[in-house]
C-alpha cells in the first residue's frame, strides 16, 4: 500500500492435492503462472510467487479509484505425495518470510473441492496444519475457497442449497473463519467479470479485518 493510488494484497493458497489450488491462484492473477494439471501425484513441490498486472475498476477508497495488484503465493499440498508435513511447513514458512516478511499476509485461502465431501479427519488435520503455520489468530486471516463449484451447479445445487445440504464438518469450518468463503467456478473463473467478483469478495474480507496483516518470521530452530 506504499503508492496512495495503488493497493497490493498478499494471498497464500493452501490445500490438498488436486483441489485446484494452483488453478485458483492463476484465476486470481488472471494468468497461468502456476503449473496446474491432472496428476497421480502432487504437482507442486515448492512455493512460487505470482504477481498480477495493475487491475482497474475493482476498489475505491475515499471516493477515488485505486489500482489493485494481487500477489499470490502458491504452496505444496498437504498431505503431499513426496514431502513430509514438516518439510511442507518449513517450505511455506520460509517462503512467507521471504516474500511477505515486510508487508505481511492479508489472507490465506484454504482451497477445498465443492464436489467432494469434507470428512472430519481431513478437516481436523487441515485445521491443525493451518494453526501450526499461521498461529493462534489463523481464523482472522483465513478464508475458504470452494473450487469446482460448476460441478455442484451441474448437480442442481445453488450456493444456498449447497450450504443447506453441506456436512456439519464443513459448516463448522466455515463458521470458525467467520463465514469467509467463496465459490469458484473452474469453468468461468478466468473470465474477467468472474475474477472481478471474486477479488471484490476477498477485498471485503480484508476490509472486515480492518486491513490488518499477519506478520510471520521464519524460525530456524
N, C-alpha and C positions, 0 to 999 in steps of 0.2 A: 504494500500500500504506500510505497515511497512517493510515487507520482500522484499528485492530487487529482489528476484526470484519469487515473487508471487504478484498477484493483486487481490483485492477484490472489487466487485461492489455492491452497495446497491440500491435495487429496491423496489418501492412501487406499488402495484396494486390497482387500483380504478375502480369502475364500478357499473352498476345497477345489480339487482338480475337476476340470470340466464343468464348472459352474458358469463359465462365461466371463471370468474375471478380467482377462486381458482384452476381450472384445468390448466389455463395458468401458474400460479405460480408453480404448480407441474411440468409442462413441462420444465420450465426454470431451475428448480432444478434437474430434472431427477429423481424425487422421487414421493412419494404420501403423503407428509407431511400434506397437507391441505385437509380437508373434502370437497368432491365435488360430488353432486348427484342431480338429478331432484327433485324439491320440490315445493309445492304450496306456500311456504313462504320463506323468506330469510334464507339461511343456516348458513352463517357466522354472529355471533353476537359479536365477539371480535377480536382484532388483534392478529395475531400469526406470529412468525418469523421462516422461514425455511432457512437452510444452505445447500449448495451443498458440495460434496466432492471436492478435488482438480481436476481440469479439465485441461488436457493437449491438446496441438495441436490447441489452439484457438487464442492465441495472441503472437506476437513477438514485442519486443522493442529493438532498438539499436542492431539488429542482433541476439538477444538472445530470446529463447522461455521462456515465463513466464507461471507459473501455474496460473489458474484462479479459484477464489472462488466466488460464487454468493450467495448473501443474499437477500431473498425476504420477504417483509412484506405484508401479506395478511390482508385485511380490510373488515369490514362490508359494505354491499352495501348501496348506496344512490340513490333514496329513499329506505328506509328499511321498512319491514312489521311490525317490532316491536320496532324500535328505531326512535327518532326524529332526525332532521337534526343536531341539536346542540349536541345531545348525540353521534352521529356518528363522528362529527367533533372533539369533545373533546377526544373521544376514540383514534382516529387516531393521533391527535396531541401529546397526551401523549405517545403513542407507538413510534412515530417518535423520540421524545426527548429521550426516554428510550433506544431504540435500535441503533439509528443513531445519537445521540446527539453529540458524539465525532467526528466521521468520516464524517458525513453529508450524504445527499441523492444524488445519481447520476442521477436517473431518476424515475419519476412517470409514470406508464403505465396505460393510460386510456383504459379500455377494452370495446370494442363495438362489437356487432354481425354483421358480414358481410352479413348475410342472412336476416337482418331486416333493414328497412329504419330508418335513423336518422331524427327525426322531429325537427323543430325549437325550440319548447318549451323545449323539452328534452335537446337539445344542450345548450340552454341558462342556464337552471338550473344546468347542469353538469359543465359548464364553471364557473359559479358563485361559485359553491361549491369548485372547484379546486383553484380559485383565493383566496377565503377566507382561504383555507387550506394552500396553498403554498406561497401566497403573490404576489407582483407585477411582479416578474421575473418568474412566473409559466411557461410561454411559452418556456423558455430556458431549463427547466427541465422536460418537459412533452412530451411523445411520445404516439401515438395511436396504440393499438394492436387490429387488426380486427380478431376476432375468428370466428370459423365455416366457414373458407374460403373454406373448402372442399365442403360445400353445395352450395356456389356460383359457384365453379368449376363444380359441377354436373349439375348446371343450364345453363352451357355453357359459363360462364364468366371467361376469363383470368383476371389477375390483371389489365392489361391495359384497357380491355373492361369494367371491373367493375368500374374503376375510371372515364372512359369516360361517363358512364351512371349514376354515383352517383349524389345524390342530391346536390344542391348548399350549403345546410347546412353542409353536411359532407366535401365537398371540401373547404369551408370556414374555418372549424375547422382544417383540415389538413394544410392549408396554414398558419394559425395562429401559429402552432407549427413547422414551417419551414419544412413541409413535412416529419416529422419524423413519419413514420408509418411502420408497419409490418403486413403481412397477416399470420395468424397462422392456420394451418390445424389441426383440432381437431382429425382427424383420425391418422395422422402421426407425430404429434409434439413431441411425447415422443421418437421417433426413434432418435438414436444418431446423425445421419447425419443432420436431420432436426433441431435438437436442436443446433448443432454447427453453422448452417447458421443463426439462429435467434440470438444467442449470439454474433456472429461477427457483425451483423447489429446493435445491441444495443451498442457494443463497439465502433462502428463507430460514432454513435450519441454522445456518451460520449467524443470521441476524438474531434469531431467537436466543442464541447463545451469546448475545452481545459482542459478536465478532472476536470472542476470545480464541486464543490458540493454545495448543498443548505443546510445551517445550520438552523435548526428550534428548537427553545427553547419553551418549554411548558409554556403557560401563565395560571396562576391560578386566574386571575382577573375575 
